[in-house]
Amino acid sequence: MTARVLNAALAVLCAALFGASLSVGPSPVGVSTALADLMAGNGSTAAVIFTEIRVPRAMLGLAVGASLGLAGAALQGWLRNPLAEPGVVGVSPFAALGAVIAFYSGWSTALPLALPLGGIAGALFGVAILYGLAGRAAGVLTMVLAGTALSSLASALTSLALSLSPNPFALTEIVFWLLGSLADRSLSHVGLTLPFMIMGWMLLLSLGKPLDALTLGEATARSLGIDLARLRFRLVLGTALAVGAAVAVTGAIGFVGLIVPHLLRPLVGWQPGRLLLPSALGGAALTVAADIAVRMPASGNELKLGVVTALLGAPFFLALVLRMRGTVP
């Protein structure tokens, strides 16, 4: 399958899922009815639900999924390991820690946008520490070890904040946020986080040729004129911006960056550069599809998106590990 055909098919799938997301919810609001009210300038309940609840949710589903899928593909190409995902450099845990600090300090109550701002700041802070620990000339192994240490530190600090929280209501809110969800997000969240995600996308999508060269080995890539330090900086910064903004507004949504690149890799000829855009589109489609699924239970109790992706991703991850060991044909 050519890259253009694959990208076109995934784009159509994203558009179809976006439309389906606008149609699903606990309230029986039809898209045609809401659009007719909006065109007529009628501020009906249907129009408000459509513009204030469903549209931001669907938009964030596409943007967050694209960020996770794209970052996962870029990191797997850089590390040359199909088990890599955005948490490997500590970005996701520090983004979550920044948002938890916003909860814990009470800033999220005083300023509604403090939550995404805290997540973005946490992601960027984590990247700064990563570079301080690993150094500019660090290799892949050093970066991974430093990222693993930072992930453990961020998780420990998050647990510390949870255990010391004096407000049981804030504690409950933090725990539910950490489970990951697109519910109750507004256009303000979209407007704040989308520019950061777009900047991250631009950085990551520009790494196609360097990642292709890196498949031949670091020494060969250097001989071809690839600046590995610059590649690493752009990749980590792009991941921090895209994934940090995503985690800041939705909480922890795992395994999208692992599953999507692995499923699409055979369709692009195993080239990391050609995998970037399809992974972004595939991640968007998977996240929106999973978000539609969490709204389907008839009981009315909506599942958390992060729980669903973990239930899908954990068995997939284990199967992938077993296949790499050669125990699964």
C-alpha positions, 0 to 999 in steps of 0.5 A, spaced: 500 500 500 502 506 498 503 512 503 498 516 499 493 511 499 494 509 506 494 516 509 488 518 505 484 512 508 486 514 515 484 521 514 477 518 511 477 514 517 478 520 522 473 524 519 468 518 519 469 517 527 469 525 528 462 525 525 460 519 529 463 522 536 459 528 535 453 524 534 454 520 541 452 522 548 447 521 554 443 526 551 439 525 545 442 531 541 442 530 533 447 533 529 442 536 524 438 539 529 444 542 533 447 545 526 440 548 524 439 551 531 446 554 530 445 557 523 438 560 525 442 563 531 438 559 536 441 558 543 438 552 544 440 546 549 442 542 543 446 547 540 450 548 547 451 541 548 454 540 541 458 546 541 460 546 548 461 539 550 461 534 543 465 539 539 471 540 544 471 532 546 471 530 538 477 535 537 481 533 543 480 526 541 483 527 534 489 532 537 491 528 543 491 521 539 495 524 533 500 527 538 501 520 542 501 516 535 506 521 532 510 521 538 510 513 539 512 512 532 518 518 532 521 515 539 521 507 536 524 510 530 529 513 534 531 508 539 530 502 534 525 499 538 518 497 537 517 497 545 518 505 546 512 510 547 512 517 549 513 515 557 520 512 555 523 519 556 519 521 562 515 526 558 508 523 560 510 522 568 512 529 568 506 532 565 502 528 569 506 531 575 505 538 573 497 537 573 497 534 579 501 540 582 496 544 580 490 540 583 494 539 589 496 547 590 488 549 589 490 553 582 486 549 578 480 551 582 482 559 582 484 558 575 481 553 570 486 553 565 492 552 571 491 544 569 493 544 562 498 550 563 501 545 569 502 539 565 505 543 559 510 546 564 511 539 567 513 536 561 518 542 559 521 541 566 522 534 565 525 535 558 530 540 562 532 535 567 533 530 562 538 534 558 541 536 565 542 529 567 544 526 560 548 531 557 548 534 550 552 528 547 549 523 550 547 516 546 540 513 546 542 508 552 544 514 556 537 518 554 533 512 556 536 510 562 535 518 564 528 518 562 527 511 566 530 514 572 526 521 571 519 517 570 520 513 576 521 520 580 515 523 577 511 517 579 514 517 586 512 525 587 505 524 584 504 518 589 507 523 594 502 528 593 496 524 593 498 521 600 499 528 603 493 531 600 489 534 605 482 534 601 479 528 600 475 531 594 481 534 591 484 527 592 478 523 588 479 529 583 486 527 582 485 520 581 479 520 576 483 525 572 489 520 572 485 515 569 485 519 563 478 522 560 476 527 554 469 528 558 468 535 561 473 539 556 471 545 553 474 550 547 478 553 552 482 547 553 482 546 545 485 553 544 490 553 550 493 546 548 492 545 540 498 550 539 503 547 543 501 540 540 501 543 533 508 545 534 510 538 537 507 535 530 511 540 526 518 538 529 516 531 529 514 530 522 520 534 520 525 528 522 523 523 517 529 523 513 534 523 519 530 517 522 531 513 516 538 514 516 539 512 523 536 505 521 543 504 518 546 505 525 549 512 528 556 511 525 553 511 518 548 516 520 553 521 522 557 519 515 551 521 511 551 528 515 546 527 520 547 531 526 545 526 532 545 531 537 540 536 533 536 530 532 535 528 539 533 535 541 528 536 536 525 529 537 525 530 545 522 537 545 517 535 540 515 530 544 514 534 550 510 539 547 505 534 543 505 529 549 505 534 554 500 538 552 495 532 551 497 529 558 495 536 561 488 536 558 486 529 558 490 525 563 494 519 562 492 515 556 497 510 555 499 505 549 496 509 543 503 511 542 505 503 542 499 500 538 498 504 532 506 505 530 506 497 530 500 496 527 501 500 521 509 499 520 508 493 515 504 497 511 509 503 510 515 498 508 518 498 515 521 506 514 521 510 520 520 516 516 514 514 512 511 511 519 510 518 522 504 521 518 500 515 518 501 514 526 499 521 527 492 519 523 492 512 526 493 515 533 487 520 532 482 514 529 484 509 535 483 515 540 476 517 538 474 510 537 475 508 544 472 515 546 466 513 542 466 506 546 466 509 553 460 512 552 456 506 549 454 503 556 447 503 557 448 504 564 450 511 563 456 510 567 462 512 563 468 508 563 475 512 563 478 513 556 485 511 559 482 505 562 480 502 556 486 504 552 490 500 558 486 494 557 487 494 550 494 496 550 497 491 556 495 484 552 498 487 546 504 489 549 505 482 552 504 479 546 509 483 542 514 482 548 513 474 547 513 475 539 520 479 540 523 473 544 521 468 539 515 464 543 510 466 539 510 465 531 
